[in-house]
């Protein structure tokens, strides 16, 4: 028997998810961790050798100017075959271009107007809540994501989680938290209804709490906090998506607020955060129902996350892009 919630998240014929042959890997030859992790990823996902692109970015700057970014993008674009739909940049930094994230600057082009007023309205993404179709083939967008390189060992564990997510559908939980930080609850109206989705073995839980403590089998964790506590007590399922609505989660190496890297270190497989002050527009963060629907419909993590953000200019996507726990 299907519940109402199950019907809402059931999908008709599954559109084709991205494949390893459609993903390009961009390696920073000036960073040994990037070289080592990219090679591990190439083997783990069987990425064709022709899809590997080498660049040199010395000194790991956190932010690039528009002038510094333009030749880098040109160098990458010039080596992409027509069938490439998405790009994985194997580094943590640079993660920003001016006030934009590097992933949005690469995929959508630089939204320079936002930098005079970063709390302004972002350029809408034509890929928001897209049902089917290839990102480049149908939307002329090559999706992009960063695979962080702070630790080779942690990156390998992250890759292994993404790969293992595709083996079987497992019992899991999706958590949506309304917190005491009221301004950061702006996407709470979009939390999916609590209940069980039997066909996906997923329990959806909505809580009024500032943190989870000791939860396990987490497939989704979305909340609004400047810093999220007790991450070390949690156990994430392979392929888990987790993010927090706050101003600077995408300042990956910053210390002002919690970096989105903490989610990956805690066991999530992909995350998202903004690199400059976005104000609390829900449109600048992953929309919970869209993210869940698209992931449950068999999309990869990179497709589901990109489809869930209406105005992505300031947000950086991080993690293992090809994770598909619900692809059958």
Secondary structure, 3 states (H helix, E strand, C coil): CCCHHHHHHCCCCCCCCCCHHHEEEEEECCCHHHHHHHHHHHHHHCCCHHHEEEECCHHHCCEECHHHHHHHHHHHHCCCCCCCCEEEEECCCCCEECCEEHHHHHHHCCCHHHHHCCCCCCCCCCCCCCCCCCHHHHHCCCEEEECCCCCHHHHHHHHHHHHHCCCCCCCEEEEEEECCCHHHHCCHHHCCCCEEEHHHCEEEEEEECCCCCCCCCEEEEEECCCCCCCHHHCCEEEEEEEEECCCCCCCCCCCCCCCCHHHHHHCCCEEEEECCCCCCCHHHCCCHHHHHHHHHCCCCHHHHHHHCCCCCCCEEEEECCCCCCCCC
